[in-house]
Amino acid sequence: MQRTKQSLILYLLLTCLPFSILAQSTDPSMLDLNRIFSQYEFYPDYFGPARWIDEGDGYTTIERSENGGQDIVRYETKTGEKEILIAATDLIPEGAQQPLSIANYDWSDDKSKLLIFTNTARVWRTNTKGDYWVLDVASKKLQKLGGSEAKPSTLMFAKFAPQSDRVAYVREHNIFVEDLQSAKITQLTFDGTVDIINGTFDWVYEEEFQIQDGFRWSPDGKSIAFWQLDATDIKDFLMINNTDSIYSYTIPVQYPKVGQDNSACKIGAVSAAGGDIVWMNVPGDPKNNYIPRMMWTTGSDAVLIQHMNRKQNTNDIMRCDVKSGEAKTIYTDKDAAWLDVVNDWKWMNEGKNFTWVSEKDGWKHVYLISADGKTEELITPGEFDIISIVNIDEKKGYLYYIASPENPTQRYLFRSKLSGKGSPEKLTPESLAGTNGYNISPNSKWAFHSYSAAGTPSETNLVSLPKHETERVLVANKELKEKVAALKKTPIEFFRVDIGDGVELDAYMMKPYNFDPNKKYPVLFHVYGEPWNQTVVDSWGGMTYLWHLMLTQQGYIVMSIDNRGTPAPRGRDWRKIVYGQIGILASADQANGVKKIIEKYDFVDADRIGIWGWSGGGSMTLNAMFRYPEVYKMGMSVAPVTLQFLYDNVYQERYMGLPWENKEGYIKGSPITYAKNLEGKLLIMHGTGDDNVHYQNTEMLINELVRQNKIFSLMSYPNRSHGIYEGQNTSRHVREMLTWYLKNNL
């Protein structure tokens, strides 16, 4: 009887397990979900975090110590000679047994002190709260910042003063300065609350302007300039937690939806010794304008701010006097569609000029603007986009930047003369076709160079510039490359789809390793399609690539298309043609691209076309399924925006205009408007704790699909955020569900 019972239990266990678990392969050439998402067999090695020192003659990084802690080591850049600067044993606090775990670190300007960030805590997307410790390099004295009143993991954005004698930080929405010799703490702001936010930002500024650190030391170390946001009038969106207690409870998120008020934003300046705050007299309604960037002038007498209107199509550079608060516009950039915030503005010529990036001539170019804004000079002329500035070598007169004039799926290092004369010089060798990234030393002699290509894991090397010679391999990822090389696969094919009217879309195709051109194959399209991201890029691709590769091993073709409006380096008009019609033109491009692919390739099964995407890609999946039901037979939509009025105002209004000016566009661009047209198989997946794209989107779509009597599948993940990864086995289960649905419906 006991044996029979055990046999029954074993039978039930085996029959209840997901098919993919039972079918896991021991063949190293074949992929399964366990290898990718549970065993993490293909997890890469990384380099850093690294810091250049001595203008680039040396650099520091973190390495595992013999005792299990982390050492901070210095390498001589030219020779590779290694020296342990800070041993793990130096980072053991008094009374503790183990050294501090280093999440990040920074050197003081004079390199006499080291700032350690540890015991971190998550704020929305990233871990920006934690504990900070300062180590005096000479004396090995280790001191914790914050004083006795600071609770664990509550300090944010600690930064040394230029003189290396003080550290400023944010704690519970107030700004403090701590003297490192006396340990005296001076509080600079006193009104910080849940609604009054000093030195950091609300949800939407962090999410859509990618800014978290909200204060800046003046170059002379005498003052601090900071942002203050008043979120009093922002409505709370209430998420509900049903699983962590026997009684449910709500989680409020200050979230300004389309058409709603924003936080009132202003800039203040205060003495680092404390005292009265001088507020900058920035014109306009602070709830209907944005201040997404700020930097000090080199003389410490003023700050420059980027001041954008609510539509985000005008960016005024304003010079604000920190003593009087007077704010004066010195330069204005405008666009008929929208403007991106400029990250690449840097002082040059001892504060006489600063760099600026604009699309005013139809291409994303770098300009040199005088400090008073009266003169400008184009540095990078030509019909091509710069993607980002990497470094400026004023001594030799060069601007280093990332661009890819010939192939928008790739990234390369170029340099141009600061004079604007001559042709751009491509420094990345032709042999490194793919995606290249650089961290260039201050003296422009060296760079940490990362490289990957589609299906090729990343590697990091130390290269010398401008000849781009590899001096040392820093991360080879040899084992990972060998594992990937052993997989059964075909090379990823990049191509263009001509959809007519002179429009060609970039695309890629992944075929099964045993591809037979005489057969018909089901095709799964991976989509994003909005102005925030490209999917057709010649880079490694990580877990998503491996999952797609697994699907090709099981008989699927995987493709992706970048429609017009994606942020490819193909000129302003390519990117901004979608203004006011997000979801409309893009889904038309996608569908037309699929139709052309069906016409061109006989091996594509027109009756088995699927599409999937996450976030904006989830929205595009729904628009494709609902607007072009004759094309797509199956769709998998993860965390989608289903009604554009439900998303945050900074993102949606940037690309759609104001809702009272373009109400019809918002409605036509929303998938929910066309839910009545659903014909194919549809899976919707969403985390109920998604603070970014609220689960409300999916619930409203459910109501509409029910009203229209449409059958669909739904997978909700309790309390998971936008990435749907929290909790044991969640990431694996997401892919398990997607794979199962695909196999059963396409």
N, C-alpha and C positions, 0 to 999 in steps of 0.2 A: 504493500500500500504506500509506504514511504517512497519507494523508488518510482512508483507510478505518479505520485504527487510531484516529485522533483522533475520528472520527464515533462509533465504538464506545464510546470512553471517555465522550464527551458523552452518548450514549444511556444508558449505565449510571449516570452521575451523576444524570441527570434522573429515571430510573425508580426510583432508590433514595432520592430525597429524600422526606421526609414530604409527604403531600398538602397540608397547610396551607401549606407553604413555596411549593409550586408555585402555589397558588391565592391567594397574597397579593394583596390588592386595592389598586389605586391610588385607589379611590374614598374620599375623606375621610369619607364617611358610614358606611362599613363597617369593622368591626374585624377584625383577625386577630391570631394569637399573636405574630407578628413585631413588630407595632406596640406591643403591650402589654408583652411580656416580653423582647424583644431590643433594640428601638430605644428603649424607655422614653419613648415620645412623650407619655405622660400623667403624667409624673413632676411632682409639685407643687413649688412654691417654699415655703420655710419662713422663719419669723422667729426670730431668736435664735441662741444662748441670750442672753436679756436679763436684766438685774439692775436692780431698783429701787434708787435711791440717794436720799439726802436726803429720806427718808420718802415718796418718790414725786414730789417736785418735778422729779426727773430720772431717767433710766434709761440704761443702757449696753447696747450690743450689739456684735456682730462684723460687720464689713463688709469686702468685698474691697478691698484697696488698689490704687492705680494701678500699683504695682510687682509685683503678683501675690501679695503676702502678705495678711495679715489685720490690719486696724486695729481697735482697740477705741474706739468713739465714744460720746460722751455727747450725749443729746438733752434739751433743756429740755422737760418734758412739756407745759406749757401752750402754748408758742410754736412748738415744733418746731425751735428753733435748734440747730444741730449743731456739735459741737466734737470734734476728734480728740484723745482723751486719751492713747492709747498708739498710736503709729504702728508699722507693721510693722517699720520699720528699728530701732525700739527693742528688738525681740525677736530680734535676730541675735546669737547667742552669740559670744564671742571666738574668733576663728580660723575661724568658719563663714562661708559665703557667703549662706545663705538664712535667713530668719526662722523661728522656731518655728511649727509648725502647731498651731493651737489647737483641741483637742478639747473643752475646757471651761475655765472660769476662775472665780475667786472673788476678791472684794475683802476686805481686812482690815477690821475694824470701823471703823477711823479713816480708811479709804480711802487710806492712805499707801503700801500695797503691794498688788501683784497676784500671784495664784497662778495659774500656767499648767499645765494638764495636757496632755501631748503624748506622742507615740511610744507609743501605747496598745497593749495586748494583751488578747485575749479570755480571760475566765474563765467557762466555761459559756455563759451567754446573752449577756453584755455585756462590754464592754472596761473592766475595773476596775483593771488593772495598767498602769503607764506610768512616764513620767518627769515630775517636777515641778520647775518653775523659779519663782523669786520675783523680781519686778522692783520695785525701789524707785522709786516714781513721781518723786520729786524729783531723785534723783541719776542715775536711769536705770541704776543698777547691776543687772545680771542675774546671778543665781547659781543653780546647779543644786543641788538637795537630794539628800541621801543619802550624800555623801562618796565616797571612792575605792573603798570596799568594795561599794557598791551596783552590781549588774549592771544593764544597760539594761532598762527596762520591768519593774521589780520593785516599785516603790513603789505603795502603795494608800491612798486616802482621806485625803490630806494636808489638814490644817485649821489655820488660824491660831488661836493662843491669843487670848482676848478682848482682851489687851493689845497684840496685833499684833506682838509681839517674837519669837515662837517659832512653829514649825510642828511638829505631831505627825503621824506617819504610820505605816503598817504596812509592814514588809518581811520577807518570808519567815516569816510567822506570828509575828513579834515586833513590839513597839511601840517607837518611838523619838521623841525630842523633839530638835529642832535649833534652836539659838539663831541668829537671823539676823544678829546683829552679829558674834559671834565664830566662827560656823560650828561651834561645839562640838556634838557629837552625844551625847545621853545615852540609853542603852538602858534601857528600863523593864522589859521581860520578857526572859527568857533561855532559856526552855524550849520555844520554838516549834519544831515539827517538822511532818512530814506529818500526824501524829496529834494533836499538841497545838496547837490553833489559837487564837492570841491576836489580838483586834482585827478578826477577820472570821469567816466561817462555813463550815460544811460544805455539801455539795450540797443537802441537803434543807431546811435553814434558808433558804438563798438562794432556792430554787425555790418553796417553799410558804409561807414567811412574808415573802417579798419584802424580805429584809434582807441587806445586804452589808457596810455600814460598821459595824464592831463596837466603836467606842470614842467617848467623849464628853468634851470639855473641861468642867471645872466652870465655873460663871459667874465665879468669881474668878480663874480661870486657874492655880490652885495644884495642882489634882489632875486625874487622868484616871480615869474609870470605863470598864471594858471587859468584854466577854464573853470567856470562855475555853471552848472546846469540846474535850473529850477524846474523840476518835474511835477510840481504840485498839480497842474491841470491836465497831466497825461492820465488817461483812463487806464485802469488796471484790466488786463485780460486775465481771467481766472482759469487756471488749469486745475484739474481735480485729480487727487491721488486716492484711488479706491483700494489699494492693495497693501499698503505699509502699516495699516492700522485697522482695527475692527470697525472704526468709524472713519468715513472719508473726510478729507480736508482739502481746502483749496490752496493753490499756490499763485499769488498775484505776480504779474509781470507788467511793468510799465511799458506799454507797447502802443505807439501811435500808428493807428491804421490809416489807410488812404483817406485823405480829406480831414483828418482829425488834427488837433493841436499838437505841436511839438514842445519839447522842453524849451524854456527861454534860456538862451546861451549868452554868456558874456565873459570878458577877459578882465582879470584883475592883476595888479602888480603890487607886491608888498616887500618890504625890507626883510632880508633873511634873519634879522635880529628881532623881528616882530614890529607891530605898529599898525597904522591905518592903511587900509587897502585903497589904492587908486584904481577906479574902474574906468575902462576905456569907453569913450563916448561914441560907440559905433551906432550909426544911424539905422533907422528901420525897426520894424517890429521884431524883437528877438525870438518870437515864437514862429515867425514865418521867414526867417533867414538862418543860414548855417555858418558856423565858423569851424571848418574841418581841419585847418592847419594853422600853425603859428611858429615863428622862429624869431630869436633876438637879432637885432643888428649887432655888428661887431663892436660897436662902441658902448653897448649896454644902456643906451639912452632911450631906446624904442624897441618895439616889436613889430614885425610884419605879420599880418593875418591874411588868410584867404577868406573872403566874405562872399557867400553864395546866396542868391535868392532862392525862394522855395522851389521854383521850377528847375533850378540848377542849370540854367543856360547862360548865366552871367556870373563871372568870378572877378570880384574887385580885390586887388591887392591894396591893403590899407596900411599906412604907417601910423602907429599909435605911440604917442609920447607917454612914457611911463610915469612922468612927474605930473603932467597936466591932464592926461587922459585924452588929449586931443587926437582925433582919428581923421586921417586924410587919405583919400583914394589917390594912388599914384599910378595905377595901371589897371586896365580892364580887359578881360578876355570874354568873348561872346560866341555863341553858336546858335543856329536856328533850331537845333535839336537839344542836346544836352552837353555838358562839360564834365569831364572826369576831374576829380581832385588831383592837383599836381604834387606828387611826392618828391620829384627830382628838382627841387629848388635849393640851391646851395650858393653860399657867398663865394665870390672870387675877387681877386685884385684888392685884397685887404678891405673888403666891404664896399668897394666902388660899384660892383655889379653882382647880379645873381642870375643863375640859370632858370629858365622857364621852358615848359613843354606845352605846345599848342598845336591844334589841327587847323589853324586859321587858313592855311594855304591848301588844304585838302589832304595833307599828310601830317603824321605826328612828328614834329620837328623840335629841335632844341634851339632856344634863343638866348641871347645874353642881354639882360635888361639892366639899365643903369639904376643906381640906388634911388634916384628921384623919379624913376619911371619914364623919363622923357625920351630916352633913346633905346632902341633895340637893334640887335644884330642877329641874323640867322646864321647858325653854326653848322647845321647839317642840311644843306640844300639838296634837292633831288627828289625824284618820285619814289620814295620809300619811307616806311615808318621806322622810327626808333622805338624799341619796346621798353627799355629802361636804361638809365645812366648807371654805369658801374663804378667809374672813377674819373677824376679830373687831375691831370698832371699839368699844373700851371707852369712849372719850371721849364718843361720841354714843349708846352703848348699843345697838349692833346686832350681830347675828350674820348673816353672809352665807353662803349655802350653795346647793348644787345640789339640785334636786328636780324632780319632774314628777307632781304629784298626779292630773292628768286623763289623761295619756297616757304609759304606761310605756315607750314606744319613743323618747321625747324627753327632753331635758335643758334646764333653765332656771335662771336665777339668781333666788333669793329672798332676802329678809332678814326677820328677826323681831327683836323687841325682846328684849334680854337679860333683861328682867324677866319674860318669858314671857307678858306681857299683849298684847292686841290680836291681829289676824289677820296671817298671813304676807303680805308684800308682794312681788308678782312684779315684778322689775325688767326682765327681758328683754322687749322689745316683742313684741306678738302677731304682727307681720310676720315674725319670725325663728323660724318653726316649724321644729323640727329639733333638732339637737344643738349646745348652746352651752357653751363652756368659758371660764374666767376666771382670770387671774392679777392679783389686786387689789393695789394699792399699799398700803404700811403705813398711810398716812393715809386710806385708803378713798375717795379722791377720784377715782382713775383705775383703769383695768383694761385689760390686754391681753385682747381678746375674740376668741375663735375661733368660727367658725360654719360648719356644713355641714348639708346635708340629703341624703336619698337621691337619688343621681344629680346632686348639686350639690357640686362641689369646695369645699374649705375656703377661708376667707379669714380674715385677722387684722386687727383694727382697734384703735386706741386709743379708748376710750370714757370719758366722764366719768360719774361716779356721784353721786347715785342716778338721775339723769334718763336715763342710758344714751344720751347723745348721742355720735355718732361725731365725734371730733376729727380723726383722721388714719387713712388707709388704710395699713396696714403691709405686708400681703401681699394682693394682689388676685387672684392666679392668673388674670389676664385671658386669657392665651393658652390655658391649660388649659381654662377655662370655654368659650371659643370652640370649641375642638376637641370638647369633650363635647357642646356644643349642636348641632354639625354632624352628630352621629351619628344614624342612624335608630333611633328608640326610641319607646316609649310611657312615660308616667309610671308609677313604681312605685306599686302600689295596696296600701295597708295596710288590713287588715280583721281581724275576729275570727271564730273558728270555735267554734260552740257544740257541744260534745261531750256535752252532757247533764249532769244532776245539778248544774246551776248553774255549770258550768265553761266559761269562754270563753277560748280561747287566742289570743294575738296572732299575726298572720301577715302576710306580704307576698306579692305576686305581680308578676312581670315578664313581660309578654306580648310576642310578636313585633311589630315595627313595622307589619307588614301583617296584623295579627290579623283573622281571620274567625270570628265566633261560631258559624258553621254548620259549621266544620271540627272535627275531633278532633286534639288536640295531645298529644304526649308531654310529661310533666312531670318535671323534676328537682328534688328537694327538697334544700336545703342544711340541714344539721343540726349542732348542737353538743349542747345538751340537758342538760348537767351544771351543777352550781351555780357554775361558774367564769365562765360567759360567756352573753351573749345574742347571737342572730343577727338577731332582728327589731328593728332599731334604725334610726331615721330619721337616718342620717348618710351621708357620702360613700361609703364602702365600698372605695375604692381599687382595687387590682388585681383583687380577687375580684369586685367589682361589675362591672368592665369585662369580665372573663371571662364572667360570667353574662350580661351584655348581648350579648356576641359570640354566645353560644349562642342567645339569643332571636332574633338576626338570622338564625340558621340554622334557625329553625323550632321551637325548644323554648320551653316555658313554664318559668320558674324560680320556685320558691316556697320559703318557709321558715316554720317554725312554732316558737314558743317554748313548750315544755311547762311544766307545773308543776315547780318546783325550779330553774328558771333564776333568776339574780339580778336579776330585774325589780323595780322599786319598786312592788310590789303587796301588801306586807304580809308579816309573818313567816310566817304559815301557808302562804301561796303558795310561799315559798321553801323551807320546811323540811318540807313534807309528804313529801318524798322520803327523809327520814332512814331509813337502814337498808335502803333498797331502790333504790339507784342502778342505773340501767339497766332497772329493772322497770316502775315507774310511768311513767317518762319515755317509754319506747318504746311503752307502751300509749297514752299521750296522743298521741304522734306518729301512730301507726297510726289511732287513732280520728279524729284531725283529718283525715287523708288520706281516710278513708271518707266523712266529712261533706262534704269538698270535692268528691269524685266525685259524691255525691248532688246537690249544689247546682249544679254547673257542667257543663252538657252538653258543653262543648268540651274537657273533660278526658278523655283516653283512659285508661280504667281498666286497659287491657292494656299500657300503656307508662308505668308509674310507676317512677321511679328515685330514688335517694337517695345523697348523698355527704357526707363530713365528715372532719375532720382531728383527731387526738388524741382527746379525749373524743367529738368528732363521728364519728371513725372507729369508736370502740367502739359508738356509738349506731347507726351504719350497719349494723354486724354484728348487733346485737340486733334491729334492724328486719327485716333480711333473714332471720334465723334464726327469730325468734319470730312473724313475720307474713308468711310466704312467699306467702300468697294476695294480699297487697297490693302488695308491692314486687317488680318483675321484674328489676331491675338495681341493683347497689350498687357504690360505689367508696369503699373504706375506706383512709384514709391514717394511718399511725403509730398504730394502735389499741392500747388495753389490751384483751387478749382474756381474761385471767384476773385478777381483781382482786387475788388474793394476790401477783401479780408487781409491783404498783405500790408507790410509796413509802408508808410508814406514816402520815406526817403528813396527806397529802391523803386517802387512802382511809379511814383510821380516823376522820377528822373527820366524814365523811358516812355512814359505814357502821357506826360503832361498832367495838369491839374484836373481832377475828376469833374468839376463843374464846367470845364472847358471841353472835355472829351469823354463825356459819359457814354456815348455810343461806342467809342473805341474800347472802353473798359468792358462793356457788356459783350461786344463781338469777340474780344480777345480771350474771354473766360470760357474754359471748357464746359462749365455747367450749362451754358446757354444752348449747347448742341447735344446734350446728353440723350435727348430723345432719338438721336440717329444711331445709337449703339446697335451694332449687329454682331460683332465678333465676341470672342471670349476676353473678359477683362478681370484682372486681379488688381486690387488696390491694397497697398500696405502703408501703415502709418503708425508712428508712436504717439500715444495719447499725451505724453509729456513733452511734446515738441513745442519749444518756446519760440521757434523761428517761423515755421509754417504750421499754424495751429491745427490740431485735429478737427477743429470746427470746419475746416475746408472739406475734409472727407465726410463729416456728418451731413453737411449741407448737400454734398453730391449724392450721398446715400438717399436722402429724402427725395431728390429729383429723380434718381433712377427708379426708386420705388413708385413714385407718382407716374412715371412713364412705363411702368410694368416691365422693366428691363432686368434680366438676370445677370448677376455678376458675383465675383468672389471677393472676400474681404479678409485681411489679416491685420489685427490690431495688436500693438505691442505696449502693454501697460507701462506708463511712466517713462518710456524711452524718449530720448530727445531726437533732434533732426537726423543725427547720424545712426540711430537705432543700433547702438552697440552696448549700452549699459546692461549689466546682469550676465550671469553665467550662460555661456553658449549662444548668446543673442546673435552675434555676427554670423556664426555658423548657421543658425536657424533661418536667418534672412535669406541666405544663399540656398539653403535646403528648400525653402518654400518656393523661391524663384525657379529653381531647377525642376522641382516636381511639377509646378504649374506649366512650365514650358514643355516638358516631356509629354504631359497629358493633354495638351491643347494645341500643339504645333507639330 
